Amino acid sequence: MRVSDVFSLLARLALIAACGYAAWRSVAIARADWSANEGTIQGFERALQLDPSDPDLVARAALFRNENDDPAPSVDDELRRAARLNPLNPAVRMTLGLREELAGNDAKAEADLVRAAEVDHQFKPAWTLANYYYRTGQPEKSWAMIERVLRLDPLGFDPSPVFDLCWREASQTGKSEDANAARIAKLVPAGNLSVQYLAFLMRTRRTGAAIAAWPRALAAPGDPVPGELREFPDYLANAGRIDDAVKAWNELVERGIMHSGPLNPTQGSSIGDPDFRFGIQPEAHIFGWRVAEVPGVFATASPGSLNFEISGDEATSFQILSTNAPLRPGTKYRLAWKADASGLNAPHDPGFAFQVVQQPGKAETACSPLLSTSPPACEFTAAGDSGLARIQLTYTRAQGTVRVSGALHILFVRMEIAR
């Protein structure tokens, strides 16, 4: 046999051997993956026997044992081996760090958690390290990691736990809530995250901090406008901050976010849409009109009036319409209205009437009937502790009368300073 033939044969044999090894290796890897995917300790053990040096498999097996609360030192050994095989696996480093912390090895714990945050710039490693620094009483390092977390893509995670950690960390300083709020506000980037921070403050009832955060949230671009912005006046009013609620409402009106007129209770402008020119809003808010859903009563809006079609099958007593009006304590107000009841079966039905209920204390003023021949107005004085009044139109059928039916048009409902 010629030398060239010998080399050719050897080359073919080497190729066949390589192909055979590759095929065997593929089968081994497939079997190892299949065993690992069982999700059991035994499955991972069989997988490691087939492929003991695969970095991903070693890491998965060690992480699985940790997730199943295995305290054995062999888990730490396997995690370290996985870290050597793949130094860029952040999950392994984070798990090692947390186990080292649990064992009281703070220096090793910090080194592993720092390494995880170095190789992976996403949320979880930085968040894990920030919490570690909080738990171990290292506030400045914790603040630095919190700031890093908040500079990440705000769409990539729910920031509420981060905001909560901010306030827990700030509570350790012994400073006032205003000082803590100012420090945290500096960390929150402008834009959508500032709206999410406002929502967090509203949920956790940190009213002072929410008022301070409001201007940045309001300035955040948004399309559609975040619901938290429209809900802010409601939140403030419910917290008893009526003046701040009016200010926020007017700012929303100015930007075209809230469809209403401006409010100025000092001058008597306490009803945002007295002429119903903005119609029925899909979402009623604190200073907007609320049209009650009453079986047998159907509401529509047209320019300059609110219209009710009443079938005659309605309840004996029901509320039709309501809004909230900001007040100046001690000020005398006059509520005035105009209605067209020519389409009703009883155009002078005495059952329709406004009530003014002041908050707090619930001092109630019952107005003359809506459709009476007397002047359509009602005067009341805001109590010394009152900042808000609920204006509500109700109907109560008088005994011995037939059910009302037909069309009722409310043309305006206004408040003014009584002279």
Secondary structure by P-SEA (a helix, b strand, c coil): ccaaaaaaaaaaaaaaaaaaaaaaaaaaaaaaaaaaacccaaaaaaaaaaccccaaaaaaaaaaaaaaccccaaaaaaaaaaaaaccccaaaaaaaaaaaaaacaaaaaaaaaaaaaaaccccaaaaaaaaaaaaacaaaaaaaaaaaaaacccccccaaaaaaaaaaaaaaccccaaaaaaaaaaaccccaaaaaaaaaaaaacaaaaaaaaaaaaaacccccccccccaaaaaaaaacaaaaaaaaaaaaaaaccccccccccccccccccccccccccccccccbbbbbbcccbbbbbcccbbbbbbccccccccccccbbbbbcccbbbbbbbcccccccccccccccbbbbbcccccccccccccccccccbbbbbbcccccbbbbbbbbbbcccccccccbbbbccccccccc
